Each structure stands twice: as structure tokens, then as C-alpha cells.
């Protein structure tokens, strides 16, 4: 798997959604850039072109297995680490935190907690502020992608989307993506997942992809969780409300440090 590393210190693994790449997580880096504190490990999951895997990728189970193998190579057997997952990456991160005692902190950003799209409790897509001039200034395909995902439109938000989301969509291998889509659920389902370490869950009030109610319903399984439901934010809440999410991440890091001392 392709890996981008920044900094040194305790490992923080950042796992992107489906089917984008690690660039969707890079805007978080400024909030984690504390010299000597955090070794940030950005992964490209094996449906991204150029992110080779040691096994055939036919399902989400295969993606998870490849990710776990990669982390075992990068992180020592007695080394604690944190994991941050967005969307599909949140689904994977929840399983990793549940299964791996080395995990000392879990952050879930707009997480998918139910793999089956038809079973998700989601609101309709709404746009609270339109910016037709910004959409008209870019390629129509990019404009359509942004319009379908954005809640508050702006030229600045469109630029962030282009660099962080659209670029990753372009990098996805459509053949592998199609195979994973057919076997998107993880074996064992979601019923047993939970984690008792310091946790952050960030959801968007206008998230029409994974919603927020399903995540709220699972809150009892995360007894150390801060739960944030952000207005004016959809499925890319960490890109749309970066200052709020960044402050929540900083608070989470403090809680992880206190629990680990």
C-alpha cells in the first residue's frame, strides 16, 4: 500500500473513505503537526491506483486485511497508536480499534457505521448556500461532483474539494472499486463493534450519505466518546468545518494523552 508519513512520535493512522485517497485526510495535518508528538501515517487503501496489495482485493474484508497487515509492518507489536477514519475509513477504523489492543484513541469523521446504504437513516441532500458563479468557473464534471456533495458552496470550498476529494476519485481503480462495492459489508457485521478508549465522533447535520442518527444510536458502545453534530456540514464535514473539527481533534489528542499517562 502507498503510504505518506509526516512527523515523528506516537503513530496516528489516518484512513480515508471510499473511493477517494489519502489526500482527503491531508487537510487535518495542521491540527496534528506538533513537533515530536505525532507520527502521521496516511494510507492509500488498495482500491487506489498505485497502492499495491499483497492479495487480490475482492471485498471490504480484503481491504481491511491489507490495511491491518500494513499497520503491523509499520507499527511495533508493543507500540500504541491512534486511528482516524473518515466515512468507509471509519468503518475500518472502528473494527481495528475494537480488535487491536494497541489502539489508544479512535476518531471517526462522518463514519459509515452501517455498510448497507439502503439501511442507513439519512436526511435528504440540501444546499444551504448556493454559489453558481463558483460552479460555472470550473469543469462541469467537477462542478457536478461538488454540487452533489456540498452543503455550503463557495469558491474556496470548491478548491478544497477539488484537491482533497475530486483528485482522489480520479485516482481510484474502477475495476477494484466495482468488486469491493459488491462485497461492501465486513464479515461479522457491525453489531459487536465498540471501543472504550478516548473517542471522537464527528457527524454532519446535512450528511445525506451516512447521516448522523445511526452513529448516535451506537454511542453507548463508546463510553469515552465526544459526539459532535455539526450544522452546515455534510459528508465532508472535516473539509467544510475545518476549524471546528480541528479543535475537536486537538481536544481528543489531549484526552488520549491523559488516558495514556
Backbone as CSV, one residue per row, in Angstrom:
resi,resn,N_x,N_y,N_z,CA_x,CA_y,CA_z,C_x,C_y,C_z
1,UNK,0.830,-1.199,0.000,0.000,0.000,0.000,0.866,1.250,0.000
2,UNK,0.403,2.260,-0.708,1.096,3.541,-0.717,0.901,4.237,0.629
3,UNK,1.997,4.752,1.184,1.982,5.387,2.497,2.644,6.757,2.394
4,UNK,2.047,7.749,3.024,2.662,9.065,3.171,2.824,9.316,4.665
5,UNK,4.061,9.581,5.094,4.331,9.811,6.511,4.806,11.237,6.738
6,UNK,4.384,11.804,7.858,4.828,13.125,8.273,5.063,13.122,9.781
7,UNK,6.126,13.777,10.205,6.373,13.954,11.623,6.917,12.714,12.308
8,UNK,7.080,12.834,13.619,7.598,11.742,14.441,6.854,11.734,15.766
9,UNK,6.974,10.623,16.476,6.290,10.472,17.749,5.370,9.270,17.735
10,UNK,4.315,9.329,18.532,3.348,8.230,18.573,2.590,8.182,17.248
11,UNK,2.417,6.993,16.665,1.744,6.904,15.362,0.265,7.279,15.431
12,UNK,-0.164,8.029,14.435,-1.572,8.317,14.190,-1.860,7.875,12.763
13,UNK,-2.701,6.883,12.606,-3.034,6.341,11.290,-4.307,7.015,10.799
14,UNK,-4.269,7.558,9.581,-5.423,8.250,9.015,-5.917,7.471,7.808
15,UNK,-7.187,7.068,7.863,-7.768,6.155,6.878,-8.903,6.866,6.147
16,UNK,-8.756,6.992,4.855,-9.713,7.745,4.034,-10.943,6.919,3.676
17,UNK,-11.862,7.572,2.977,-13.114,6.946,2.590,-13.052,6.238,1.250
18,UNK,-14.221,5.942,0.724,-14.377,5.118,-0.484,-15.174,5.904,-1.521
19,UNK,-14.660,6.068,-2.753,-13.369,5.610,-3.236,-12.434,6.790,-3.514
20,UNK,-11.960,7.458,-2.469,-11.008,8.550,-2.617,-9.628,8.060,-2.178
21,UNK,-8.702,8.990,-1.884,-7.381,8.565,-1.422,-6.948,9.411,-0.232
22,UNK,-5.686,9.282,0.156,-5.210,9.910,1.392,-5.314,11.427,1.372
23,UNK,-5.431,12.018,0.190,-5.488,13.478,0.113,-6.737,14.043,0.784
24,UNK,-7.766,13.219,0.930,-8.966,13.696,1.632,-8.707,13.912,3.119
25,UNK,-7.614,13.349,3.632,-7.285,13.478,5.054,-6.185,14.504,5.319
26,UNK,-5.452,14.901,4.291,-4.319,15.804,4.490,-4.693,17.157,5.095
27,UNK,-5.889,17.713,4.820,-6.215,18.989,5.465,-6.235,18.934,6.991
28,UNK,-6.254,17.745,7.570,-6.216,17.608,9.026,-4.809,17.769,9.586
29,UNK,-3.806,17.736,8.725,-2.430,17.601,9.197,-1.985,18.764,10.076
30,UNK,-2.449,19.964,9.774,-2.041,21.105,10.578,-2.446,20.991,12.032
31,UNK,-3.531,20.287,12.296,-4.004,20.113,13.672,-3.228,19.028,14.412
32,UNK,-2.480,18.223,13.675,-1.713,17.129,14.270,-0.218,17.413,14.267
33,UNK,0.166,18.552,13.700,1.579,18.878,13.498,2.166,19.501,14.758
34,UNK,2.472,18.645,15.710,3.092,19.051,16.968,4.455,18.379,17.032
35,UNK,5.544,19.144,16.898,6.878,18.546,16.755,7.171,17.473,17.802
36,UNK,7.575,16.303,17.306,7.953,15.208,18.178,6.815,14.467,18.830
37,UNK,5.574,14.874,18.544,4.432,14.270,19.246,3.758,13.179,18.435
38,UNK,3.516,13.449,17.137,2.662,12.557,16.362,3.303,12.209,15.026
39,UNK,3.463,10.932,14.804,3.903,10.406,13.505,2.648,10.102,12.696
40,UNK,2.349,10.965,11.735,1.123,10.803,10.958,1.354,9.847,9.786
41,UNK,0.531,8.819,9.724,0.631,7.798,8.676,-0.640,7.864,7.836
42,UNK,-0.511,8.390,6.631,-1.632,8.482,5.699,-1.549,7.301,4.737
43,UNK,-2.595,6.519,4.681,-2.594,5.327,3.829,-3.448,5.568,2.586
44,UNK,-3.055,4.931,1.500,-3.914,4.799,0.327,-4.439,3.369,0.315
45,UNK,-5.714,3.204,0.517,-6.300,1.866,0.524,-6.147,1.219,-0.847
46,UNK,-6.181,-0.107,-0.926,-5.767,-0.800,-2.152,-6.751,-0.763,-3.313
47,UNK,-7.743,0.131,-3.277,-8.526,0.396,-4.485,-8.035,1.671,-5.172
48,UNK,-6.953,2.259,-4.644,-6.328,3.431,-5.253,-5.230,2.956,-6.193
49,UNK,-5.205,3.503,-7.405,-4.154,3.142,-8.351,-2.777,3.420,-7.740
50,UNK,-1.869,2.468,-7.921,-0.521,2.633,-7.406,-0.346,2.194,-5.969
51,UNK,-1.424,1.842,-5.297,-1.332,1.343,-3.927,-1.437,-0.175,-3.974
52,UNK,-0.295,-0.800,-4.230,-0.269,-2.240,-4.459,-0.611,-3.006,-3.186
53,UNK,-1.153,-4.194,-3.379,-1.519,-5.040,-2.249,-0.894,-6.414,-2.415
54,UNK,-0.803,-7.128,-1.301,-0.205,-8.461,-1.314,-1.228,-9.540,-1.616
55,UNK,-2.490,-9.154,-1.766,-3.560,-10.109,-2.020,-4.511,-9.522,-3.050
56,UNK,-5.316,-10.373,-3.663,-6.375,-9.898,-4.550,-7.425,-9.181,-3.711
57,UNK,-7.862,-8.017,-4.179,-8.849,-7.227,-3.444,-10.212,-7.460,-4.069
58,UNK,-11.038,-8.214,-3.352,-12.362,-8.570,-3.852,-13.487,-8.036,-2.970
59,UNK,-13.155,-7.515,-1.798,-14.190,-7.160,-0.825,-13.633,-6.186,0.201
60,UNK,-14.530,-5.647,1.036,-14.083,-4.810,2.150,-13.244,-5.607,3.142
61,UNK,-13.543,-6.886,3.299,-12.715,-7.727,4.170,-11.274,-7.756,3.684
62,UNK,-11.082,-7.830,2.373,-9.728,-7.832,1.818,-9.035,-6.493,2.048
63,UNK,-9.787,-5.403,1.883,-9.216,-4.077,2.147,-8.766,-3.980,3.601
64,UNK,-9.619,-4.428,4.517,-9.280,-4.391,5.940,-8.055,-5.248,6.233
65,UNK,-8.006,-6.447,5.680,-6.877,-7.343,5.932,-5.573,-6.736,5.435
66,UNK,-5.619,-6.099,4.273,-4.418,-5.465,3.736,-3.984,-4.296,4.613
67,UNK,-4.950,-3.533,5.099,-4.635,-2.419,5.988,-4.016,-2.919,7.289
68,UNK,-4.591,-3.940,7.876,-4.061,-4.486,9.129,-2.639,-5.007,8.933
69,UNK,-2.394,-5.725,7.840,-1.043,-6.226,7.563,-0.050,-5.073,7.430
70,UNK,-0.476,-4.013,6.756,0.400,-2.855,6.570,0.725,-2.197,7.903
71,UNK,-0.273,-2.034,8.753,-0.034,-1.424,10.059,0.885,-2.286,10.915
72,UNK,0.752,-3.592,10.806,1.627,-4.480,11.568,3.079,-4.350,11.116
73,UNK,3.293,-4.015,9.839,4.655,-3.803,9.345,5.206,-2.448,9.793
74,UNK,4.339,-1.461,9.900,4.782,-0.099,10.192,4.872,0.207,11.680
75,UNK,4.096,-0.491,12.489,3.974,-0.184,13.912,4.409,-1.401,14.719
76,UNK,5.238,-1.178,15.722,5.779,-2.275,16.505,4.717,-3.039,17.271
77,UNK,4.992,-4.304,17.593,3.988,-5.139,18.266,3.605,-4.625,19.648
78,UNK,4.475,-3.841,20.276,4.177,-3.293,21.599,4.006,-1.776,21.561
79,UNK,3.828,-1.231,20.362,3.734,0.220,20.188,2.271,0.643,20.093
80,UNK,1.876,1.575,20.941,0.498,2.064,20.893,0.337,3.066,19.762
81,UNK,-0.893,3.193,19.276,-1.159,4.140,18.194,-2.606,4.597,18.231
82,UNK,-2.886,5.658,17.470,-4.220,6.216,17.332,-4.689,5.987,15.907
83,UNK,-5.986,5.989,15.707,-6.517,5.809,14.362,-7.637,6.811,14.127
84,UNK,-7.594,7.431,12.939,-8.597,8.398,12.498,-9.188,7.872,11.200
85,UNK,-10.489,7.705,11.147,-11.126,7.175,9.948,-12.265,8.048,9.486
86,UNK,-12.351,8.248,8.182,-13.430,9.035,7.585,-14.290,8.144,6.710
87,UNK,-15.607,8.225,6.879,-16.569,7.510,6.039,-16.288,6.002,6.071
88,UNK,-16.014,5.384,4.923,-15.649,3.968,4.875,-14.429,3.702,5.747
89,UNK,-13.505,4.658,5.773,-12.352,4.528,6.658,-12.748,4.473,8.114
90,UNK,-13.879,5.099,8.461,-14.393,4.995,9.818,-14.879,3.597,10.141
91,UNK,-15.498,2.951,9.166,-15.947,1.569,9.347,-14.754,0.659,9.620
92,UNK,-13.691,0.828,8.822,-12.482,0.033,9.019,-11.822,0.366,10.359
93,UNK,-11.755,1.650,10.681,-11.086,2.076,11.911,-11.814,1.574,13.151
94,UNK,-13.144,1.543,13.100,-13.913,1.015,14.226,-13.575,-0.442,14.482
95,UNK,-13.446,-1.207,13.410,-13.094,-2.620,13.569,-11.675,-2.765,14.111
96,UNK,-10.750,-1.964,13.604,-9.369,-2.044,14.076,-9.288,-1.694,15.557
97,UNK,-9.949,-0.609,15.968,-9.912,-0.201,17.374,-10.531,-1.260,18.278
98,UNK,-11.574,-1.901,17.795,-12.234,-2.963,18.562,-11.322,-4.166,18.730
99,UNK,-10.555,-4.485,17.687,-9.785,-5.730,17.668,-8.362,-5.595,18.198
100,UNK,-7.756,-4.410,18.092,-6.324,-4.259,18.359,-6.098,-3.530,19.685
101,UNK,-5.567,-4.205,20.696,-5.357,-3.557,21.997,-4.296,-2.463,21.970
102,UNK,-3.542,-2.352,20.881,-2.545,-1.280,20.778,-3.186,0.080,20.540
103,UNK,-4.443,0.111,20.098,-5.112,1.373,19.786,-5.488,2.086,21.080
104,UNK,-5.002,3.326,21.230,-5.269,4.095,22.454,-6.172,5.298,22.192
105,UNK,-6.614,5.476,20.956,-7.535,6.565,20.643,-8.158,6.350,19.285
106,UNK,-9.446,6.700,19.173,-10.204,6.496,17.936,-10.965,7.775,17.604
107,UNK,-10.772,8.271,16.382,-11.541,9.419,15.894,-12.272,9.012,14.624
108,UNK,-13.571,9.241,14.601,-14.422,8.864,13.480,-15.038,10.127,12.893
109,UNK,-14.729,10.404,11.640,-15.217,11.591,10.953,-16.213,11.174,9.892
110,UNK,-17.438,11.625,10.054,-18.525,11.240,9.146,-18.493,9.727,8.893
111,UNK,-18.452,8.914,9.935,-18.193,7.491,9.731,-19.387,6.726,9.174
112,UNK,-19.091,5.788,8.309,-20.084,4.787,7.925,-20.142,3.767,9.054
113,UNK,-21.300,3.591,9.644,-21.451,2.575,10.687,-22.363,1.445,10.228
114,UNK,-23.098,1.669,9.152,-23.912,0.636,8.517,-23.473,0.557,7.062
115,UNK,-22.961,-0.597,6.657,-22.424,-0.724,5.305,-23.514,-0.674,4.241
116,UNK,-24.652,-1.271,4.524,-25.748,-1.338,3.562,-26.399,0.039,3.426
117,UNK,-26.216,0.664,2.263,-26.740,2.011,2.058,-28.255,2.079,2.275
118,UNK,-28.962,1.028,1.902,-30.423,1.042,1.994,-30.909,1.060,3.443
119,UNK,-30.086,0.627,4.381,-30.469,0.570,5.793,-30.093,1.828,6.567
120,UNK,-29.398,2.746,5.942,-28.944,3.943,6.642,-30.091,4.932,6.836
121,UNK,-30.079,5.576,7.986,-31.043,6.633,8.286,-30.383,7.961,7.924
122,UNK,-30.719,8.500,6.757,-30.044,9.698,6.264,-31.060,10.771,5.884
123,UNK,-30.706,12.038,6.055,-31.581,13.120,5.605,-31.416,13.336,4.108
124,UNK,-32.342,14.048,3.474,-32.163,14.383,2.058,-31.027,15.387,1.890
125,UNK,-30.455,15.401,0.691,-29.401,16.380,0.418,-30.005,17.769,0.323
126,UNK,-29.401,18.710,1.037,-29.813,20.108,0.953,-28.575,20.969,0.755
127,UNK,-28.752,22.073,0.051,-27.698,23.073,-0.101,-28.176,24.330,0.616
128,UNK,-27.481,24.717,1.666,-27.884,25.877,2.454,-27.473,27.187,1.801
129,UNK,-26.400,27.134,1.027,-25.957,28.336,0.305,-25.401,27.916,-1.046
130,UNK,-25.973,28.422,-2.109,-25.515,28.113,-3.457,-24.552,29.190,-3.948
131,UNK,-23.599,28.767,-4.773,-22.653,29.699,-5.394,-22.519,29.329,-6.864
132,UNK,-23.486,29.729,-7.690,-23.457,29.350,-9.106,-22.241,29.883,-9.840
133,UNK,-21.706,31.017,-9.416,-20.519,31.561,-10.084,-19.315,30.648,-9.884
134,UNK,-19.160,30.115,-8.676,-18.051,29.200,-8.417,-18.183,27.937,-9.252
135,UNK,-19.394,27.408,-9.371,-19.614,26.198,-10.161,-19.356,26.455,-11.635
136,UNK,-19.736,27.621,-12.118,-19.582,27.937,-13.540,-18.125,28.120,-13.940
137,UNK,-17.247,28.342,-12.959,-15.853,28.653,-13.258,-14.974,27.419,-13.401
138,UNK,-15.540,26.220,-13.185,-14.724,25.006,-13.229,-15.311,24.012,-14.222
139,UNK,-14.567,22.936,-14.441,-15.014,21.872,-15.337,-16.386,21.353,-14.900
140,UNK,-17.289,21.104,-15.852,-18.647,20.677,-15.485,-18.694,19.412,-14.628
141,UNK,-17.798,18.460,-14.896,-17.805,17.226,-14.100,-17.451,17.511,-12.644
142,UNK,-16.442,18.356,-12.433,-16.065,18.746,-11.076,-17.192,19.526,-10.416
143,UNK,-17.806,20.436,-11.165,-18.908,21.229,-10.620,-20.057,20.336,-10.170
144,UNK,-20.367,19.309,-10.956,-21.462,18.414,-10.598,-21.130,17.620,-9.338
145,UNK,-19.902,17.104,-9.249,-19.500,16.361,-8.054,-19.623,17.232,-6.806
146,UNK,-19.148,18.459,-6.917,-19.193,19.368,-5.769,-20.632,19.720,-5.414
147,UNK,-21.440,19.978,-6.416,-22.843,20.328,-6.165,-23.584,19.187,-5.485
148,UNK,-23.238,17.952,-5.822,-23.922,16.795,-5.252,-23.514,16.518,-3.807
149,UNK,-22.358,17.046,-3.382,-21.852,16.747,-2.042,-21.846,17.941,-1.102
150,UNK,-21.842,19.146,-1.635,-21.648,20.326,-0.794,-22.943,20.737,-0.105
151,UNK,-22.774,21.415,1.017,-23.892,21.980,1.771,-23.844,23.503,1.723
152,UNK,-22.658,24.053,1.923,-22.430,25.493,1.787,-21.397,25.678,0.684
153,UNK,-21.830,26.189,-0.446,-20.957,26.294,-1.610,-20.176,27.601,-1.591
154,UNK,-18.913,27.514,-2.031,-18.065,28.693,-2.157,-16.905,28.347,-3.065
155,UNK,-16.243,29.363,-3.597,-15.077,29.120,-4.435,-13.968,28.451,-3.627
156,UNK,-13.785,28.879,-2.381,-12.763,28.278,-1.530,-13.098,26.818,-1.233
157,UNK,-14.350,26.542,-0.899,-14.752,25.169,-0.635,-14.606,24.281,-1.849
158,UNK,-14.893,24.825,-3.017,-14.742,24.066,-4.255,-13.281,23.730,-4.509
159,UNK,-12.378,24.659,-4.218,-10.955,24.396,-4.401,-10.483,23.282,-3.473
160,UNK,-10.922,23.329,-2.222,-10.564,22.272,-1.271,-11.118,20.933,-1.744
161,UNK,-12.353,20.926,-2.216,-12.966,19.696,-2.716,-12.179,19.148,-3.899
162,UNK,-11.777,20.026,-4.812,-11.035,19.584,-5.995,-9.723,18.918,-5.608
163,UNK,-9.022,19.506,-4.647,-7.713,18.992,-4.255,-7.813,17.767,-3.354
164,UNK,-8.842,17.712,-2.536,-8.908,16.682,-1.498,-9.813,15.510,-1.833
165,UNK,-10.839,15.742,-2.642,-11.822,14.700,-2.942,-11.797,14.321,-4.420
166,UNK,-11.983,15.295,-5.288,-12.044,15.006,-6.723,-10.771,14.317,-7.203
167,UNK,-9.619,14.786,-6.742,-8.356,14.176,-7.164,-8.296,12.711,-6.764
168,UNK,-8.816,12.390,-5.583,-8.834,11.006,-5.135,-9.796,10.141,-5.919
169,UNK,-10.948,10.701,-6.275,-11.895,9.958,-7.106,-11.265,9.599,-8.441
170,UNK,-10.484,10.526,-8.984,-9.811,10.281,-10.259,-8.742,9.200,-10.125
171,UNK,-8.191,9.034,-8.920,-7.115,8.070,-8.707,-7.615,6.660,-8.430
172,UNK,-8.903,6.488,-8.215,-9.439,5.167,-7.875,-9.402,4.236,-9.082
173,UNK,-9.146,2.972,-8.826,-9.173,1.937,-9.862,-10.612,1.443,-9.992
174,UNK,-11.293,1.750,-11.096,-12.721,1.419,-11.187,-13.010,-0.074,-11.126
175,UNK,-12.080,-0.890,-11.584,-12.298,-2.337,-11.544,-12.318,-2.846,-10.105
176,UNK,-11.345,-2.407,-9.318,-11.291,-2.826,-7.917,-12.461,-2.229,-7.138
177,UNK,-12.777,-0.966,-7.411,-13.905,-0.315,-6.743,-15.190,-1.096,-6.973
178,UNK,-15.415,-1.515,-8.209,-16.638,-2.254,-8.532,-16.705,-3.575,-7.771
179,UNK,-15.561,-4.247,-7.619,-15.559,-5.517,-6.880,-15.870,-5.288,-5.406
180,UNK,-15.253,-4.277,-4.816,-15.485,-4.004,-3.397,-16.933,-3.586,-3.158
181,UNK,-17.496,-2.821,-4.071,-18.895,-2.394,-3.923,-19.839,-3.579,-3.820
182,UNK,-19.512,-4.667,-4.494,-20.366,-5.848,-4.469,-20.274,-6.603,-3.143
183,UNK,-19.171,-6.399,-2.405,-18.985,-7.063,-1.106,-18.513,-6.013,-0.102
184,UNK,-19.374,-5.020,0.112,-19.008,-3.825,0.876,-19.061,-4.047,2.383
185,UNK,-19.922,-4.941,2.842,-20.057,-5.195,4.279,-18.877,-6.004,4.800
186,UNK,-18.461,-5.710,6.020,-17.433,-6.503,6.668,-18.047,-7.762,7.267
187,UNK,-17.285,-8.848,7.246,-17.748,-10.084,7.873,-18.012,-9.834,9.355
188,UNK,-19.084,-10.420,9.862,-19.441,-10.223,11.255,-20.336,-9.034,11.491
189,UNK,-20.518,-8.199,10.466,-21.411,-7.056,10.596,-20.880,-6.004,11.545
190,UNK,-21.785,-5.122,11.961,-21.398,-4.007,12.822,-21.848,-4.203,14.267
191,UNK,-22.604,-5.261,14.536,-23.307,-5.362,15.818,-22.368,-5.370,17.018
192,UNK,-21.188,-5.995,16.886,-20.341,-6.172,18.057,-19.332,-5.051,18.242
193,UNK,-19.271,-4.094,17.324,-18.228,-3.086,17.394,-18.444,-2.140,18.570
194,UNK,-17.343,-1.753,19.183,-17.340,-0.800,20.278,-15.904,-0.563,20.697
195,UNK,-15.690,0.498,21.495,-14.333,0.838,21.908,-14.434,1.681,23.165
196,UNK,-13.605,1.382,24.183,-13.749,2.073,25.461,-12.653,3.091,25.727
197,UNK,-11.797,3.366,24.740,-10.787,4.400,24.891,-11.313,5.762,24.456
198,UNK,-10.503,6.827,24.610,-10.923,8.164,24.188,-11.315,8.189,22.711
199,UNK,-12.507,8.673,22.451,-13.103,8.595,21.119,-13.669,9.953,20.739
200,UNK,-13.606,10.240,19.453,-14.264,11.417,18.887,-15.119,10.955,17.722
201,UNK,-16.367,11.382,17.700,-17.267,11.095,16.578,-17.785,12.431,16.057
202,UNK,-17.492,12.727,14.795,-17.955,13.963,14.162,-18.918,13.601,13.041
203,UNK,-20.103,14.186,13.078,-21.097,13.955,12.033,-21.592,15.294,11.499
204,UNK,-22.168,15.253,10.297,-22.731,16.444,9.682,-24.253,16.410,9.742
205,UNK,-24.843,17.513,10.162,-26.310,17.570,10.270,-26.969,17.380,8.917
206,UNK,-26.281,17.767,7.847,-26.819,17.643,6.495,-26.131,16.527,5.697
207,UNK,-25.567,15.543,6.384,-24.879,14.436,5.709,-25.910,13.470,5.131
208,UNK,-26.028,13.475,3.804,-27.020,12.623,3.143,-26.436,11.282,2.707
209,UNK,-25.168,11.031,3.039,-24.518,9.781,2.638,-24.547,8.760,3.774
210,UNK,-24.072,9.143,4.952,-24.105,8.226,6.102,-24.980,8.747,7.232
211,UNK,-25.394,10.013,7.164,-26.268,10.565,8.181,-25.585,10.781,9.515
212,UNK,-26.399,10.875,10.567,-25.900,11.068,11.933,-26.678,10.236,12.955
213,UNK,-27.912,9.848,12.628,-28.738,9.136,13.596,-28.194,7.745,13.900
214,UNK,-27.712,7.042,12.892,-27.158,5.705,13.124,-25.944,5.778,14.048
215,UNK,-25.130,6.804,13.881,-23.962,6.977,14.736,-24.391,7.296,16.170
216,UNK,-25.403,8.143,16.299,-25.903,8.494,17.629,-26.474,7.278,18.347
217,UNK,-27.116,6.405,17.603,-27.705,5.206,18.195,-26.650,4.262,18.770
218,UNK,-25.413,4.361,18.279,-24.345,3.471,18.732,-23.496,4.076,19.842
219,UNK,-23.865,5.244,20.321,-22.993,5.989,21.224,-22.705,5.241,22.524
220,UNK,-23.634,4.436,23.002,-23.419,3.702,24.249,-22.257,2.721,24.144
221,UNK,-21.874,2.351,22.935,-20.759,1.421,22.765,-19.407,2.128,22.872
222,UNK,-19.438,3.449,22.973,-18.216,4.243,23.041,-18.293,5.137,24.284
223,UNK,-18.029,4.581,25.469,-18.267,5.307,26.720,-17.360,6.513,26.935
224,UNK,-16.257,6.630,26.170,-15.369,7.784,26.298,-15.485,8.693,25.083
225,UNK,-16.645,8.726,24.452,-16.792,9.469,23.198,-17.292,10.883,23.414
226,UNK,-16.676,11.823,22.699,-17.263,13.127,22.426,-17.983,13.011,21.095
227,UNK,-19.255,13.405,21.073,-20.060,13.305,19.851,-20.412,14.714,19.393
228,UNK,-20.049,15.045,18.150,-20.338,16.370,17.594,-21.220,16.225,16.366
229,UNK,-22.325,16.946,16.366,-23.241,17.003,15.222,-23.199,18.437,14.700
230,UNK,-22.545,18.629,13.559,-22.251,19.968,13.061,-23.267,20.415,12.023
231,UNK,-23.857,21.572,12.268,-24.712,22.201,11.264,-23.838,22.753,10.139
232,UNK,-24.463,22.973,8.987,-23.757,23.495,7.809,-22.622,22.569,7.402
233,UNK,-22.852,21.278,7.515,-21.832,20.283,7.185,-22.505,19.021,6.678
234,UNK,-21.945,18.479,5.620,-22.442,17.235,5.061,-21.438,16.120,5.245
235,UNK,-21.260,15.309,4.197,-20.409,14.132,4.319,-18.921,14.469,4.325
236,UNK,-18.579,15.704,4.021,-17.184,16.147,4.118,-17.054,17.196,5.219
237,UNK,-17.619,16.900,6.375,-17.660,17.881,7.463,-16.272,18.369,7.852
238,UNK,-15.273,17.487,7.808,-13.926,17.913,8.209,-13.312,18.877,7.208
239,UNK,-13.842,18.914,5.982,-13.396,19.884,4.987,-14.253,21.140,5.016
240,UNK,-15.525,20.991,5.338,-16.456,22.119,5.331,-16.384,22.945,6.614
241,UNK,-16.063,22.305,7.739,-15.975,22.990,9.038,-14.615,22.682,9.672
242,UNK,-13.519,23.035,8.982,-12.195,22.581,9.435,-11.782,23.102,10.802
243,UNK,-12.130,24.338,11.131,-11.694,24.882,12.417,-12.375,24.178,13.586
244,UNK,-13.656,23.886,13.434,-14.379,23.188,14.496,-13.845,21.770,14.650
245,UNK,-13.691,21.071,13.530,-13.192,19.695,13.590,-11.763,19.676,14.120
246,UNK,-10.953,20.644,13.704,-9.585,20.710,14.205,-9.531,20.897,15.707
247,UNK,-10.377,21.768,16.241,-10.419,21.973,17.688,-10.850,20.700,18.415
248,UNK,-11.802,19.984,17.831,-12.241,18.724,18.427,-11.127,17.683,18.398
249,UNK,-10.356,17.654,17.312,-9.224,16.732,17.232,-8.175,17.066,18.291
250,UNK,-7.896,18.347,18.481,-6.924,18.748,19.496,-7.387,18.306,20.887
251,UNK,-8.663,18.490,21.177,-9.208,18.051,22.463,-9.076,16.544,22.613
252,UNK,-9.350,15.812,21.545,-9.229,14.354,21.568,-7.794,13.932,21.855
253,UNK,-6.820,14.597,21.234,-5.416,14.267,21.470,-5.038,14.498,22.928
254,UNK,-5.557,15.565,23.521,-5.302,15.823,24.940,-5.887,14.700,25.790
255,UNK,-7.093,14.268,25.459,-7.730,13.189,26.220,-6.966,11.885,26.076
256,UNK,-6.472,11.616,24.861,-5.668,10.408,24.654,-4.405,10.470,25.499
257,UNK,-3.744,11.626,25.488,-2.527,11.767,26.274,-2.767,11.572,27.758
258,UNK,-3.863,12.129,28.267,-4.177,11.989,29.688,-4.471,10.543,30.058
259,UNK,-5.162,9.835,29.167,-5.506,8.438,29.440,-4.293,7.529,29.360
260,UNK,-3.270,7.957,28.601,-2.094,7.113,28.389,-1.011,7.350,29.425
261,UNK,-1.097,8.448,30.168,-0.060,8.773,31.159,-0.095,7.802,32.343
